């Protein structure tokens, strides 16, 4: 990065520059979001799921924690992952702020959210460190401020703000970059600020730790080689890692979490697409660019969003061409002196792309990796985020390159050049900026919260059971209703066993507990103070009859879909609830219909035997054999049955019922194509048996 060798600003000058940058960051925040997020008693946008539902996870974690007992380590809540408990570090609730405001709980209003305050702080510090960074390359204040504007309007910052709130703390990366450059120029390897930045990462979000430590490693290894000091840099690195681990423990990062449970995907799914730098598409927003068209993506590429913006794309090309033409001499030597930085840039980029290499909408290759490597890498399964230090290094090289190319020009010329870059960049990003500016004026709490949607059967059931239960138990991860139920459970002061709304949890422990709950129900020990939910019909049907015999209301709650039809949302077992009725609810009874098992593999297509049958010698059975989960209810229904009716006039004789495969009931029908048992909307028809 030795594009320029400038005298280091005096301490007082750096402070002034940092203060101006902070004011710039605050101005951008208020321009985009106004003052609504700073109203600590306004949580409508959190409950509604700003941009996407993940913000419900962050807020639910805080709601649970503020009701929990104070303990060390901080941030542990016994109300989550009941009865084991879990740290809200695994709900991305910003442990540093959660712990601070938990200590201030007696002074807080009944409704209190700190996510607006945290995001404002992120913008403020983003501006501050951006000015310090650019200030390393010029003393001209207009150039510094205009260069900092690009960092504060960074697309990856705006994309994460209020979506994955903790990940808006990208000032940590800028700070690490700043200390790296200062360290190389001043031939230093230790800065208290860099030490603190590394420590605080785990108190905000663990993904920042490998990013800042990568830059720290580059500084230390280059210092060790060029200054011929090894012991001191190694000692510092070990001490910094130890203090970071201590901070992680203090804020609950090692309290009950595990990489085994979470989104259910492995390293390589949330990878960075090779088109990411010029693809203006992200989660919840398809118009980041006024000029560039959206490109295709695949898998979880949306989480590897790294769009540079048209201004930065053009500038990067121009700077590279200019350097190759006018500054070619000595360029290779300067790069060699930054071998540590080049190494971590390569490592971060390769990790972000992952072993699943994607380009546009295609998977180009899946490189085999040892199982233990995949398991270790899955700890940081959203690998596309690890490109952020490289992303900001591109920003810095562009700005510093323009400054270098115009350093001998008059100040107004340099200002005009960098101002033109800002203009192109902001005009290109204007669709996204306008959408952000409209997003909080005003914001409804409907959004993704199922309890606030019109004619919600789930809300009606919870109203009918208000105050009746102390515990909510998920018999399976609640992937659709989990976030809404987490908010409700926290509001009601209940415990929740559902781990689906947490980012990490111990899957083996959670599964064992679910099996214990199921065993309790089937053995006649249904607890009266617990309400049970599952989104798997087979789990529900396995225990519904037994639970109903113990006085529980058992049924399925539906939600309306966009085409006006209804689809199952969640299955409920509510002990002691004598009756409940709703237009979108169906109580379990002997008239409850059968549905195909929604199961697919090489031979089964959503519960229909129809694929690759030649390899098992059953070509004649194509599309005639259907699959049900083997539950007491399904066995009782099919016993003595002679035909199935689809409720729409179709009657299909049963030729054979087989239970030879454990866990399944295979039924052979006299039917030309069993796919007719599905509706156009993809849902299975309600099947009745005829005897």
C-alpha positions in Angstrom: 0.0 0.0 0.0 3.0 2.3 -0.2 1.4 4.4 -2.9 2.5 7.6 -1.2 4.9 8.2 1.7 3.3 11.1 3.6 4.3 12.5 7.0 2.0 11.1 9.7 -0.6 13.5 11.0 0.0 14.8 14.4 -2.2 13.4 17.1 -4.3 16.5 17.3 -4.8 16.6 13.5 -5.9 12.9 13.5 -8.4 13.7 16.2 -9.9 16.5 14.2 -10.0 14.4 11.1 -11.7 11.6 13.0 -14.3 14.0 14.4 -15.1 15.3 11.0 -15.5 11.8 9.7 -17.8 10.9 12.6 -20.0 13.9 11.7 -20.0 12.8 8.1 -21.1 9.3 9.1 -23.9 10.7 11.3 -25.1 12.9 8.5 -25.4 10.0 6.1 -27.3 7.9 8.7 -29.9 10.7 9.3 -30.1 11.3 5.5 -30.9 7.7 4.9 -33.0 6.7 7.9 -34.1 9.8 9.7 -34.6 9.8 13.5 -37.2 7.0 13.7 -34.7 4.2 14.4 -33.3 6.2 17.4 -36.7 6.1 19.2 -35.8 3.4 21.7 -39.5 2.8 22.4 -40.3 2.3 18.6 -39.9 -1.4 17.8 -42.5 -1.7 15.1 -39.9 -2.0 12.4 -38.1 -4.8 14.4 -41.3 -6.7 15.0 -42.3 -6.3 11.3 -39.0 -7.6 10.0 -37.1 -4.8 8.4 -36.0 -5.9 4.9 -36.2 -9.6 6.0 -37.2 -11.6 9.0 -33.7 -12.0 10.6 -34.1 -8.8 12.6 -36.8 -10.6 14.5 -34.1 -13.0 15.7 -31.9 -10.2 16.9 -34.7 -8.5 18.8 -36.1 -11.7 20.3 -32.7 -12.5 21.7 -32.7 -9.1 23.5 -36.2 -9.5 24.8 -35.3 -12.9 26.3 -32.1 -11.7 27.8 -33.5 -8.6 29.5 -35.8 -10.9 31.5 -33.0 -13.3 32.4 -31.0 -13.4 35.6 -27.7 -11.5 35.5 -24.7 -13.8 35.5 -21.1 -14.1 34.3 -20.5 -14.8 31.5 -22.9 -12.1 30.3 -25.6 -12.6 27.7 -26.7 -16.0 28.8 -30.5 -16.6 28.9 -32.1 -19.6 30.5 -35.3 -18.7 28.6 -33.8 -19.7 25.2 -33.1 -23.3 24.3 -35.0 -24.4 27.4 -34.1 -26.1 29.7 -30.4 -25.7 28.8 -30.3 -22.0 28.0 -28.2 -20.2 25.3 -26.2 -17.0 24.9 -27.8 -14.2 22.8 -24.5 -14.1 21.0 -26.1 -16.8 19.0 -29.2 -14.7 18.1 -26.8 -11.9 16.8 -28.2 -9.5 19.4 -24.9 -7.6 19.6 -23.6 -9.0 23.0 -21.7 -5.8 23.9 -24.9 -3.7 23.8 -27.1 -6.5 25.2 -24.8 -6.7 28.3 -24.6 -3.0 28.7 -28.3 -2.4 28.6 -29.1 -5.4 30.7 -27.1 -3.8 33.5 -29.2 -0.7 32.9 -32.5 -2.6 32.9 -34.0 -0.9 36.0 -33.7 2.4 34.2 -35.1 1.3 30.8 -38.7 1.8 29.6 -41.0 -1.2 29.1 -40.2 -1.1 25.4 -36.6 -0.6 24.6 -34.5 -1.3 21.5 -30.9 -0.4 21.0 -30.5 -1.4 17.3 -31.0 2.1 16.0 -28.4 3.5 18.4 -25.9 0.7 17.5 -26.3 1.3 13.7 -25.9 5.1 14.2 -22.6 4.3 16.0 -21.5 2.1 13.2 -22.1 4.9 10.6 -20.3 7.4 12.9 -17.2 5.2 13.3 -17.3 4.2 9.6 -16.9 7.9 8.8 -14.3 8.5 11.4 -12.0 5.6 10.3 -12.6 6.3 6.6 -11.3 9.8 7.1 -8.3 8.5 9.0 -7.6 6.0 6.2 -7.9 8.5 3.4 -5.9 11.0 5.5 -2.9 8.8 5.3 -2.6 9.7 1.6 -3.3 13.4 1.5 -3.5 16.5 3.7 -6.1 18.1 1.5 -9.3 18.1 3.5 -11.8 18.2 0.6 -10.1 15.1 -0.9 -10.2 13.3 2.5 -13.9 14.0 3.1 -15.0 13.1 -0.5 -12.9 9.9 -0.3 -14.6 9.1 3.1 -18.0 9.6 1.5 -17.4 6.5 -0.6 -16.8 4.4 2.4 -19.8 5.6 4.3 -22.1 4.9 1.3 -20.5 1.5 0.9 -23.1 -0.9 -0.6 -22.1 -3.7 1.7 -22.6 -1.4 4.7 -26.0 -0.3 3.5 -27.0 -3.8 2.7 -26.4 -5.1 6.2 -27.6 -2.1 8.2 -30.8 -3.1 10.0 -30.9 -6.4 8.2 -28.0 -8.2 10.0 -27.5 -5.3 12.4 -24.3 -6.5 14.1 -22.6 -6.9 10.7 -22.9 -3.1 10.1 -19.8 -2.8 12.4 -17.6 -2.7 9.3 -15.6 0.2 10.9 -13.7 -2.6 12.6 -12.3 -3.6 9.1 -11.4 0.0 8.3 -9.7 0.4 11.7 -7.6 -2.7 11.1 -6.6 -1.4 7.6 -5.7 2.0 9.1 -3.4 0.4 11.7 -1.9 -1.9 9.1 -0.8 1.0 6.9 0.4 3.1 9.8 2.3 0.2 11.1 4.2 -0.4 7.8 5.0 3.3 7.5 6.1 3.8 11.1 7.8 0.4 11.3 5.6 -0.5 14.3 3.7 -3.7 15.0 1.8 -2.8 18.2 -1.1 -0.3 18.5 -3.4 -0.3 21.5 -6.2 0.6 19.1 -5.6 -2.5 16.9 -5.3 -4.7 20.0 -8.7 -3.4 21.1 -10.3 -3.8 17.7 -9.4 -7.5 17.6 -10.7 -8.0 21.2 -14.0 -6.3 20.6 -14.9 -8.3 17.5 -16.3 -11.2 19.4 -18.4 -8.9 21.5 -20.1 -7.6 18.3 -20.1 -10.4 15.8 -17.6 -13.4 15.4 -17.3 -13.0 11.7 -15.2 -9.8 12.1 -12.5 -11.7 14.1 -10.9 -13.5 11.1 -11.2 -10.3 9.0 -9.3 -8.0 11.5 -6.9 -10.7 12.5 -6.0 -11.4 8.9 -4.8 -7.7 8.6 -3.1 -8.0 11.9 -1.3 -11.1 10.8 -0.2 -9.3 7.6 1.3 -6.5 9.7 3.0 -8.8 12.2 4.6 -11.1 9.6 5.8 -8.3 7.4 7.3 -6.6 10.5 8.9 -9.8 11.6 10.6 -10.3 8.2 11.7 -6.8 7.5 12.6 -5.7 11.0 14.0 -9.1 11.9 11.9 -9.4 15.0 10.0 -12.6 15.7 9.6 -13.1 19.4 7.8 -9.8 20.1 5.3 -10.0 17.2 4.5 -13.7 18.1 4.1 -12.8 21.8 1.8 -9.9 20.8 -0.3 -12.2 18.6 -0.7 -14.8 21.3 -1.6 -12.2 23.9 -4.2 -10.6 21.6 -5.7 -14.0 20.8 -5.9 -14.8 24.5 -7.6 -11.5 25.3 -10.0 -11.9 22.4 -10.9 -15.4 23.7 -11.4 -13.9 27.2 -13.8 -11.3 25.8 -15.6 -14.0 23.8 -16.1 -16.0 27.0 -17.1 -12.9 29.0 -19.9 -12.1 26.5 -21.2 -15.7 26.3 -19.8 -16.8 22.9 -18.7 -20.1 24.4 -21.9 -20.7 26.4 -24.0 -23.4 24.7 -23.4 -22.7 21.0 -22.1 -25.1 18.4 -21.6 -25.2 14.7 -23.7 -28.4 14.5 -27.0 -26.6 14.4 -28.2 -23.5 12.6 -29.3 -22.9 9.0 -28.8 -26.6 8.0 -26.3 -25.9 5.3 -22.6 -26.4 5.1 -19.6 -24.3 3.9 -20.0 -23.6 0.2 -23.7 -22.7 0.2 -23.4 -19.1 1.1 -20.4 -18.6 -1.1 -19.3 -15.6 -3.2 -20.3 -15.7 -6.8 -17.6 -14.8 -9.3 -19.8 -12.0 -10.6 -20.2 -10.4 -7.2 -18.3 -7.2 -7.8 -20.6 -6.1 -10.6 -23.8 -7.9 -9.7 -26.2 -5.3 -8.1 -28.5 -7.8 -6.5 -28.9 -8.6 -2.8 -31.5 -10.1 -0.4 -34.6 -8.0 -0.5 -33.4 -5.5 -3.1 -32.9 -6.1 -6.8 -32.0 -2.5 -7.8 -28.7 -1.5 -6.3 -27.6 0.0 -9.7 -29.3 2.6 -11.9 -27.1 1.5 -14.8 -26.0 -2.1 -14.5 -28.4 -5.0 -15.0 -29.0 -7.7 -12.4 -27.0 -10.9 -12.9 -28.1 -14.4 -12.0 -27.1 -16.1 -8.8 -27.4 -19.6 -7.3 -27.3 -21.3 -3.9 -26.9 -18.7 -1.1 -24.9 -16.2 -3.2 -27.1 -13.4 -2.0 -25.2 -13.5 1.3 -22.0 -12.9 -0.6 -23.2 -9.6 -1.9 -20.1 -7.4 -2.7 -21.3 -5.0 -5.4 -18.6 -2.2 -5.8 -20.8 0.3 -7.5 -20.3 1.7 -11.0 -18.0 4.5 -9.8 -15.7 2.2 -8.0 -15.7 -0.3 -10.9 -14.7 2.4 -13.4 -12.2 3.9 -11.1 -10.5 0.6 -10.3 -10.0 -0.1 -14.0 -8.7 3.5 -14.6 -6.3 3.3 -11.6 -4.9 -0.1 -12.7 -4.3 1.1 -16.3 -2.7 4.4 -15.1 -0.4 2.6 -12.7 0.7 0.1 -15.3 1.4 2.9 -17.7 3.1 5.5 -15.5 4.1 3.7 -12.4 5.2 0.3 -13.7 8.8 0.7 -12.5 9.1 -0.6 -9.0 5.5 -1.8 -8.8 6.5 -5.4 -8.5 9.0 -4.5 -5.7 6.4 -2.7 -3.8 4.1 -5.6 -4.0 6.8 -8.0 -2.8 7.1 -5.8 0.3 3.4 -6.4 1.0 3.7 -10.2 0.7 1.8 -10.6 4.0 -1.1 -8.5 2.8 -1.2 -10.2 -0.6 -1.2 -13.6 1.2 -4.2 -12.8 3.4 -6.0 -11.2 0.4 -5.6 -14.4 -1.5 -6.7 -16.5 1.5 -9.8 -14.4 2.2 -10.8 -14.4 -1.5 -10.4 -18.2 -1.8 -12.3 -18.8 1.4 -15.1 -16.5 0.2 -15.4 -18.2 -3.2 -15.3 -21.6 -1.3 -14.9 -25.0 -2.8 -18.2 -24.6 -4.5 -17.3 -22.3 -7.4 -20.3 -20.4 -8.8 -20.6 -18.0 -11.7 -23.9 -16.3 -12.6 -26.5 -19.0 -12.2 -24.2 -22.0 -12.6 -22.1 -24.1 -10.3 -18.8 -24.5 -12.2 -17.2 -27.0 -9.8 -17.4 -28.6 -6.4 -13.9 -29.3 -5.2 -13.7 -32.2 -2.7 -12.5 -31.3 0.7 -11.9 -33.6 3.7 -14.8 -33.9 6.0 -13.1 -32.3 9.0 -12.1 -29.3 6.8 -15.7 -28.8 5.7 -16.9 -29.1 9.3 -14.3 -26.5 10.5 -15.1 -24.1 7.6 -18.8 -24.5 8.3 -18.2 -22.5 11.6 -18.0 -19.6 9.1 -20.4 -21.0 6.6 -21.4 -17.6 5.2 -18.1 -17.5 3.5 -18.9 -14.6 1.1 -18.6 -12.2 4.0 -14.9 -12.9 4.4 -14.2 -10.9 1.2 -15.0 -7.6 3.0 -11.4 -6.7 3.9 -10.5 -7.2 0.2 -13.5 -5.2 -0.8 -12.5 -2.2 1.3 -8.9 -2.6 0.2 -10.2 -2.1 -3.4 -12.0 1.0 -2.3 -8.9 2.3 -0.6 -6.6 1.6 -3.6 -9.0 3.4 -5.9 -9.2 6.5 -3.7 -5.5 6.5 -2.9 -4.7 5.9 -6.6 -6.7 8.9 -7.7 -5.0 11.0 -5.0 -1.6 9.8 -6.2 -2.4 10.6 -9.9 -3.6 14.1 -9.0 -1.2 15.0 -6.2 0.7 17.5 -8.3 -2.5 19.2 -9.6 -4.2 22.1 -8.0 -6.4 21.3 -5.1 -9.6 22.1 -7.0 -8.6 19.6 -9.8 -8.1 16.8 -7.3 -11.3 17.7 -5.5 -13.2 17.7 -8.9 -11.8 14.3 -9.8 -12.7 12.6 -6.6 -16.0 14.5 -6.5 -16.8 13.1 -10.0 -16.1 9.6 -8.7 -18.5 10.2 -5.8 -21.1 11.6 -8.1 -21.0 8.5 -10.5 -21.0 6.2 -7.5 -24.0 7.8 -5.7 -26.1 8.2 -8.9 -25.5 4.6 -9.7 -26.6 3.6 -6.2 -29.5 6.0 -6.1 -32.3 3.3 -6.5 -31.1 1.7 -3.3 -30.5 5.0 -1.5 -34.0 6.2 -2.2 -35.5 2.9 -1.0 -33.4 3.1 2.2 -34.6 6.7 2.7 -38.2 5.6 2.4 -38.0 2.5 4.5 -38.5 4.2 7.9 -41.1 6.8 6.9 -43.2 5.3 8.5 -42.7 1.5 9.1 -45.5 -1.0 9.9 -45.1 -3.9 12.3 -46.9 -6.3 9.9 -44.2 -7.4 7.5 -42.8 -10.8 8.4 -44.4 -11.2 11.8 -47.1 -13.8 11.3 -48.9 -12.7 14.5 -49.6 -9.2 13.0 -51.0 -10.4 9.7 -54.6 -10.1 8.9 -56.8 -13.1 10.0 -53.9 -14.9 11.6 -55.0 -18.3 13.0 -51.7 -18.4 14.9 -52.5 -15.1 16.6 -56.0 -16.2 17.4 -54.8 -19.4 19.0 -52.2 -17.6 21.1 -54.8 -15.1 22.2 -57.0 -18.0 23.3 -54.2 -19.5 25.4 -52.8 -16.3 26.8 -51.3 -16.9 30.3 -52.1 -20.6 30.2 -48.6 -21.9 29.6 -45.1 -21.3 30.9 -43.2 -23.2 28.2 -43.2 -23.4 24.4 -41.7 -26.6 23.0 -40.8 -27.1 19.4 -41.0 -30.8 18.5 -39.1 -29.9 15.3 -37.2 -26.7 14.3 -39.9 -24.1 13.4 -38.4 -22.7 10.2 -41.4 -20.7 9.1 -43.2 -19.7 12.4 -40.2 -19.8 14.7 -39.2 -16.1 14.6 -42.8 -14.9 15.2 -43.3 -17.4 18.0 -39.9 -16.3 19.5 -41.2 -12.7 19.8 -44.5 -13.9 21.3 -42.8 -16.2 23.8 -40.4 -13.5 24.9 -43.3 -11.0 25.3 -45.2 -13.5 27.3 -42.3 -14.3 29.7 -42.3 -17.9 28.6 -39.4 -20.2 27.9 -38.8 -21.6 24.5 -37.1 -24.8 23.5 -37.1 -23.8 19.8 -33.6 -23.4 18.4 -34.6 -22.6 14.9 -34.4 -18.8 15.5 -30.8 -19.0 16.8 -27.7 -18.8 14.6 -25.9 -21.7 16.3 -26.9 -24.4 18.8 -26.0 -28.0 19.8 -28.0 -30.1 17.4 -27.5 -33.4 19.2 -28.5 -31.9 22.5 -31.6 -30.3 20.9 -32.6 -33.5 19.1 -32.3 -35.5 22.3 -34.6 -33.1 24.2 -37.2 -33.2 21.4 -37.2 -37.0 21.6 -37.7 -36.8 25.4 -40.7 -34.5 24.9 -42.2 -36.9 22.3 -41.7 -39.8 24.7 -43.4 -37.9 27.5 -46.5 -37.3 25.3 -46.8 -40.9 24.1 -46.3 -42.3 27.6 -49.2 -40.3 28.9 -47.2 -37.6 30.7 -48.3 -34.6 28.8 -47.2 -31.5 30.8 -50.1 -29.1 31.5 -47.9 -26.0 31.5 -46.4 -26.5 28.0 -47.7 -25.9 24.5 -46.2 -27.9 21.7 -45.6 -26.8 18.0 -44.2 -28.6 15.0 -44.2 -27.9 11.3 -43.8 -31.6 10.4 -47.2 -33.3 9.9 -45.6 -36.7 10.5 -44.4 -35.6 13.9 -47.8 -34.3 14.8 -49.7 -37.4 13.6 -47.3 -39.6 15.7 -48.6 -38.1 19.0 -51.8 -36.3 18.2 -54.2 -39.1 19.1 -52.4 -39.8 22.4 -52.2 -36.1 23.3 -55.9 -35.6 22.5 -56.8 -38.5 24.8 -55.0 -36.6 27.6 -57.2 -33.5 27.1 -55.2 -31.5 24.6 -56.5 -29.5 21.7 -54.7 -30.8 18.6 -54.9 -29.4 15.2 -53.3 -27.6 12.3 -53.2 -23.8 11.7 -53.3 -22.6 8.1 -52.2 -19.3 6.6 -53.5 -17.7 3.4 -51.1 -17.7 0.4 -50.8 -15.1 -2.3 -53.2 -16.9 -4.7 -56.0 -16.9 -2.1 -55.6 -20.5 -1.1 -54.4 -21.7 2.3 -51.4 -23.8 3.3 -50.5 -25.5 6.6 -48.4 -23.2 8.8 -47.9 -25.1 12.1 -49.3 -28.1 14.0 -50.3 -27.5 17.6 -50.8 -29.6 20.8 -52.4 -27.4 23.5 -53.0 -29.2 26.8 -56.1 -28.2 28.6 -57.5 -26.1 25.8 -61.1 -27.4 25.6 -62.0 -25.9 22.3 -60.7 -23.6 19.6 -62.1 -22.7 16.2 -61.0 -20.4 13.5 -61.6 -20.3 9.7 -58.0 -21.2 9.1 -57.7 -24.0 11.8 -58.6 -27.7 11.6 -58.9 -29.8 14.7 -57.5 -33.3 14.6 -60.2 -36.0 14.5 -61.0 -39.3 12.8 -62.0 -37.2 9.7 -58.5 -35.7 9.4 -57.2 -36.4 5.9 -54.1 -38.2 4.7 -51.3 -36.4 2.8 -48.4 -37.8 0.9 -45.0 -37.7 2.5 -43.2 -34.7 1.0 -40.1 -36.8 0.4 -37.7 -36.8 -2.6 -34.5 -38.6 -3.5 -33.2 -40.5 -6.5 -36.4 -42.6 -6.7 -39.1 -40.6 -5.0 -40.6 -37.4 -6.2 -42.5 -35.8 -3.3 -43.7 -39.1 -2.1 -44.3 -40.7 -5.6 -42.1 -43.5 -6.9 -41.2 -42.2 -10.3 -37.5 -41.6 -10.8 -34.6 -43.9 -11.8 -36.8 -47.0 -11.4 -34.9 -49.0 -14.0 -32.0 -49.5 -11.6 -34.4 -51.3 -9.1 -36.4 -53.1 -11.7 -39.8 -51.5 -11.1 -40.5 -49.6 -14.3 -44.1 -50.8 -14.3 -44.6 -48.9 -10.9 -43.7 -45.5 -12.2 -46.0 -42.9 -10.8 -48.3 -45.5 -9.2 -46.7 -46.1 -5.7 -47.2 -43.4 -3.1 -45.5 -42.9 0.2 -46.9 -42.0 3.7 -45.0 -41.6 6.9 -45.6 -44.6 9.1 -47.7 -43.1 12.0 -50.4 -44.7 14.1 -52.9 -42.5 12.4 -51.9 -43.5 8.9 -51.9 -47.2 9.8 -55.4 -46.9 11.3 -56.7 -45.2 8.2 -55.2 -47.6 5.7 -56.2 -50.8 7.6 -58.9 -52.4 5.5 -59.0 -49.5 3.0 -59.9 -50.4 -0.6 -59.4 -47.1 -2.3 -58.3 -43.5 -1.9 -60.4 -40.5 -2.8 -58.9 -37.1 -3.6 -62.1 -35.2 -2.5 -62.5 -33.8 -6.1 -64.1 -36.8 -7.7 -61.1 -39.0 -8.2 -61.3 -42.5 -6.7 -58.2 -44.8 -7.0 -58.3 -48.5 -5.9 -55.6 -49.6 -3.5 -53.7 -52.6 -4.9 -51.1 -53.1 -2.1 -50.0 -51.6 1.2 -46.4 -52.3 2.3 -44.5 -51.5 5.5 -41.3 -53.3 4.5 -39.3 -50.1 4.8 -39.1 -48.9 8.4 -40.8 -45.6 8.9 -42.8 -45.6 5.7 -46.0 -47.0 4.3 -46.0 -47.6 0.6 -49.3 -47.8 -1.2 -49.7 -49.0 -4.8 -52.7 -47.4 -6.5 -54.6 -48.2 -9.7 -53.8 -44.8 -11.1 -52.2 -43.5 -14.3 -50.1 -40.8 -12.6 -50.1 -40.2 -8.9 -49.0 -36.6 -9.4 -52.6 -35.8 -9.9 -52.9 -36.1 -6.1 -51.2 -32.7 -5.9 -52.9 -29.4 -6.6 -51.6 -26.7 -9.0 -50.2 -24.8 -6.0 -48.0 -27.7 -5.1 -49.9 -28.9 -2.0 -51.2 -32.4 -1.6 -54.9 -32.8 -1.9 -56.8 -34.0 1.2 -57.0 -37.8 0.7 -59.8 -39.9 2.2 -59.9 -43.7 2.5 -62.7 -45.8 1.3 -63.4 -49.2 2.9 
